[in-house]
């Protein structure tokens, strides 16, 4: 689901997953999550990641992303959220279409 302007952010899960990170590492991780959300994935290239992150990308952060079959990096949890968002969007669209269709048939 490309183009969604937001994703669910589970505070306790994020805190638990970043509890051993420095503030710099948390900032880099957060920025890369946001970029992944917008661009669907991240390049598996340390120099490009550093540019995107605004500085060096520590190994603890890189470890939060896995390379897919296409070689690009993705955070598995964020992709779970994307699937959930897609499902919710499709269901909401179907419900709206059913409702609008019912209104059209009432005339």
C-alpha positions in Angstrom: 0.0 0.0 0.0 2.1 2.8 -1.3 1.0 6.3 -0.5 -0.6 5.9 2.9 0.4 8.9 4.9 0.8 7.1 8.2 1.3 3.8 9.9 0.3 2.4 13.2 3.0 2.9 15.8 2.9 0.5 18.7 4.7 2.5 21.5 5.5 -0.4 23.8 6.8 -2.6 21.0 9.0 0.2 19.7 10.3 1.0 23.2 11.1 -2.7 23.7 12.8 -3.0 20.3 14.9 0.1 20.8 15.7 -0.1 24.5 19.4 -0.9 23.9 19.9 1.8 21.3 21.4 5.2 21.8 19.4 8.2 20.9 21.3 8.5 17.6 20.5 4.9 16.7 16.8 5.4 17.5 16.7 8.5 15.3 18.3 6.7 12.4 16.0 3.7 12.8 12.9 5.9 12.9 14.0 7.8 9.8 14.7 4.6 7.9 11.3 3.2 8.9 9.6 6.3 7.6 11.5 6.1 4.3 10.7 2.4 4.0 7.0 3.2 4.5 7.1 5.8 1.7 9.3 4.0 -0.7 8.3 0.4 0.0 11.9 -0.7 0.7 15.4 0.5 1.3 18.5 0.0 -0.8 20.9 -2.6 0.5 23.8 -0.2 0.1 25.5 1.2 3.2 26.5 4.5 1.6 23.0 5.1 0.3 21.5 4.3 3.6 23.8 6.7 5.3 22.7 9.5 2.9 19.0 8.6 3.6 19.5 8.4 7.3 21.5 11.7 7.5 24.6 10.0 8.9 26.1 6.7 9.7 23.8 3.7 10.1 25.0 1.6 13.1 24.9 -2.2 12.8 22.2 -2.5 15.5 19.9 -0.5 13.1 20.9 -2.4 10.0 20.0 -5.6 11.9 16.4 -4.5 12.1 16.0 -4.8 8.3 16.1 -8.0 6.2 17.1 -8.3 2.6 14.2 -9.5 0.4 14.4 -11.7 -2.7 14.9 -8.4 -4.6 17.9 -7.6 -2.5 16.2 -4.5 -0.9 15.9 -4.1 2.8 12.6 -4.2 4.7 11.6 -4.2 8.4 9.3 -7.2 8.8 7.1 -5.6 11.4 6.5 -2.5 9.3 5.5 -4.7 6.4 3.0 -6.5 8.7 1.5 -3.0 9.4 1.4 -2.3 5.7 -0.6 -5.5 5.1 -3.0 -4.6 7.8 -3.4 -1.1 6.5 -4.1 -2.5 3.0 -6.7 -4.9 4.4 -8.4 -2.2 6.4 -8.4 0.1 3.3 -9.9 -2.6 1.0 -12.6 -3.4 3.6 -13.5 0.2 4.2 -13.7 0.8 0.4 -16.0 -2.2 0.0 -18.2 -1.1 2.9 -18.4 2.4 1.4 -19.3 1.1 -2.0 -22.0 -1.1 -0.5 -23.4 1.8 1.3 -23.3 4.2 -1.7 -24.8 1.5 -3.9 -27.6 1.1 -1.4 -28.3 4.8 -1.5 -28.3 4.9 -5.3 -30.8 2.0 -5.4 -33.1 3.8 -3.0 -34.0 6.5 -5.5 
